[in-house]
Amino acid sequence: MCLLMEATIEVTGLRKRFGRTRALDGMTFTVLPGQVTGFVGPNGAGKSTTMRVVLGLDAPDEGSALVGGRPYRSLSRPLSHVGALLDAGALQPGRTARNHLLWLAHSQGLGVRRVDEVLDQVGLAGAARRRAGGFSLGMRQRLGIAAALLGDPPVLMLDEPFNGLDPEGIVWIRAFLRSLAGEGRAVLVSSHLMSELEDTAGQLVVAGRGRVVADLAVSELIASASRDRVTLRTTERSAAMAALAGAGATAAAGERDTLVVSGLPAEGVVRLLGAHQVPFSEVSAHRATLEEAYLELTRDAVEYKGAAR
């Protein structure tokens, strides 16, 4: 079982340029043990570069990135400290899944038994002797996660692990990531799929323009984006909008017979519609999705032109 004191990622003041492109501009956050932390942002926000710096694949111009209080390059057996999946296609297609993991295991002094354990953990035991080149993207994702787990590390970093997974695989990885965090590990997951992170992550780090835009609990972000908005369902939308405007509230048309109302609580909407004899079938407090909250936060985080990472 991993030691909690080792299960952290500390990113402090990272700055990095690639030619004229400023990829990182003071990126700072901490990934704590015992939870899944989502790492999100527009293309070019600096997510992949940050993860590469943590793993020693890119050197920062300024700042530091530590795993369990130490730079990655100082770790003698790195897979026992941090497991990572950055590119599910980074494998030799002629090797079987088992042989792909065996050479990684041997490089870290790990035995055959551990290889078979992680293959079983990710649901690839039955495909262990198939060549990885014939795997679907979802199966390659599972193999990459198995590789990340080889050293039973206290820290895991996964870049877009939901890509290519079928519905069954999505359900599996949600529960799997939560279980890994439940064991006390620090789990950092970069993804563009907000719906999957909403059901998986407890904490969210939102990046934009090479820095952190927000770092807070998923529940707090959704509550902030929801504010005091109300969902109204009525067959008389025009009459409802006129009544709401007269009371100083604003209403935006939603799907079919719905309106999203701002500036008036649910009970106030009910009283107002009753007074104006506007029929309605639903008035409920609006709960924003994580995607809505994310889009609101990153509205001004323009993608870097020509950014490659």
N, C-alpha and C positions, 0 to 999 in steps of 0.2 A: 504493500500500500504506500502511496506517495506521501511524502512529508509536506504538510501544509505550508511550512515556511519556504519551501522550494517552489510552490505553485503560484508564481506571479510573473507577469510581464510588465516591465516598467519602461515606458517610452518617454523620454524627457528632451524637449527642445530640439527635435530632429529637424535639420535643414539639409536639403539636397538639391543640386542642380544637375540637369543633363543638358549641357550646352546652354542655350538661352532659356530653356524651360525650367522653371522653378517647381519641382515636384513636391518638395516638403518645405514648409515655412513655419517651423516651430511646433511640429506635431508633438503633443504631450497627452498621455493617458496611462492608466494602470489597469491591468486585467487581474482581478482578484480570484482566489480559489473558491470553489463551491458554487460557481454559477457559469452559465453560458453568456458570453458577451458578444453581441452582434457588432460588426464593424461595417458601416455602410457609408455611401456617398456616391456622387455622380462619377461617371468615367473621368479619369484624370484627377481625382481628389487626393490621391496619394496612398490609397489603401495597399496596393500591391507593393509599392516601393517601401512602405513602412514594414511590411512583413518580410521583405527581402533583407532589409537592414537588420531586423531582429535576428535573422538567420545567418548574418554575416556574408550574404551574397552581394550586397552593395554596401559601400562604406559611406557614412554620412559626412557632410561637410562640417556640421556642428551637431552637438547633442550626443545622447547615448541611448542604447537599447539593451536592457538587461533581462535575463531569464533567471529567476531565482537569485537575483542580486549579482549575477555574473554575465560578462559578455559571452555570446555564443562561442566565439573562437577560442575561449579559454577552457571549454568543456572537453574533458578527455574522452568521455563516452556520450556524445551529445544526444543519441536516441533515448538514453535513459533519463534525460532532463526535459527534452521537448521533442514532440512528434509533429511533423508538418506535412500538409498536402497542399502544394501550390499549383501543380499541373498533373492532372490524372493521366495525361498522355506521355509522361516522362518515364517510359519503360522500354525494355528491349522486346519487341513484339514476338521474337522467336522463342523466348523463354516461357515456360509454364508459370502460372501464378505462384506455385510453390517455390520454384527455383528463383523467381524474381525476389521473393522474400528471403530465401536461404542465403543469397550472397550478401544482402543487407544485414541479416542476423549474424553471419560469420564476421563481418567487419566490426561488429560491436561485442563479439564474444558471447553471443546468444546461441542457444541450442535449437535443434530441430523441433523439440516439443513446443517451444514458444511460437514457432512458425505455424504449427498446426492449430494452436490455441487461437491465434488472431484470425486465421482463415475461418475458423468456426464462428468466432465472434461476429464477423461481418457477413456471414451467410454464404461463404465461398468454398466451404469444405468439399462440396460435390463437384466443384469446377477446378480444384487445386492442380490437376494435371493437364488442364487445357492450356493451350498457348494464349498468352495475354493479348496477342495481336488480333485475335478473333473475338475479343470481348466487346460488348456494347459499352457506351459511355458510362452507363450506370454501373456496370460491373467493374470498369476501370476505377470509378470513384470508390467503390467498396475496397478494391485492391489497394488503392492509395491510402485509404483510412487504415487498413490492416498494417501497412508499412509504418504509418505514423504511430501505431500502437505497440510496435514490436518491443520497444524498451520499457513498456509500462510507465510512460513518462507522467510527471505531475502537470505538465503544460502541453496543450494541444493547440495548433493553429491550422485552420482549414479554410482554403480559399474556394468559394463557390461549391461546397460539397453537395448541394441539392441538384446541381445540373445533371440532366440525363437520367435521373431516377424516376421510375414509374410510381404510380400512387402508393403501391405497397412499400416501395423503397423510401418514399417521403415519410410515411407513417413510421417506418423502422428507424430512420435516422433522427427524427425528432425525439423519439423515446431514448435512443441510444446516446445522443449528445447530453440529454438531461441526466441520464444515469451516470455518465462519466463525470459530469459536474457534481452529481450527488455523492460521488466517492471522494470529493475534496479537490478535484483537479481544476485548474484554470483553463477554460475552453474559449478560444477566440475564433469566431466564425465570420468571414466576410461573405456577403451575399447581396444580390440585387432583388431577391425574392422576399419582399417585406411580409407577405402572408405567412411564410414559413418561419421567419424570425419571430413574428408576433406570438407564435405558439411554442417557441423554443427558447428564446433568449430572455434573461431577466434584466440585463443591462444593455444599453445601446450607446456606442460611440459613433457619432455622426461626423464624417470628415467632409471638408469642402475647401478648395483652393489650398491644399497642403497643410491645413491645420484643423483642429477640432472645433466643430461648430456647436456640438452639444455632447454631454456625457452624463446620462441619467438613466433611471430605471425606465423600462418600457412602459410600465403602468403610469408613471408620472408624465411621460411624453404624450401618451394617448389622452390622459385626463386634461392636459394643457391644451391640446389641439381640439378636444371636444368642447371645452369651455361651457357656456350655458346654452348651447344650441339645442333646438327642439325639432324633431321630425313630425311633420303634420301630414296626414292623409285625408284628402277631401276631394269630392267631385266638383266642387265650386272653387277652383284655385284662384280665379280672377277676383271673386268677391272676398276670399280670404286674404289675398295680397293687399287689396284696397283697405280692408279693416286693419291689418297689421301695420301698414304704412301710416295710417292715421294715428296709431298708438306709438309711433316712433320706432317700430321694429322693422327689420329687413327680412325678406323672404326670397330664397333662390329656388327655382324649379328643380325638382329631382326627377326620379323615374316615375312615369305615368302620372298618378294622382297625388304625388308627394311634394311637399315643400320643406326646405330646411330653413328654420326660423332662427334669427339671432336678435338679441336685445330684449327678449321677453321670456321668462321662465314658463315651464309647461302649464302650471296652474293659471298663469296670466293669459296664456293663449286660449285655454278652455273657457275662461270667463269672457274674454273678448269675443270669441266666436259665438258663444251663447247669446251675448247681448246683441250681436248683429244677425242672429238667426242664420248663421252659416253652418251647414251640416258637415260633420267630420266623422271618420271612423277610427282614427288613431291620433293620439298626441303622446309622444314619448321623448324622453331625454335622448339626445343624439350622442352616440358613442363613435368617435372617429376611429378609423382603422389606422394601423401603423403606417400604411402607405400614405394616407392623407396627411398624417402628422409629419412624415418624412419629407413629402413634397413641399409642405409649408416651410419647413426648416431650411431646405436646400434651394429655395426658389432663386436666390441670388448667387448660388455657388456655381458659376459658369464653368463649363468644361474647358480645360486647357486646350488650346488649339495646338495640334501637332503632338500632344502628349502621347507617349507610347506605353506608359506604365500606370 
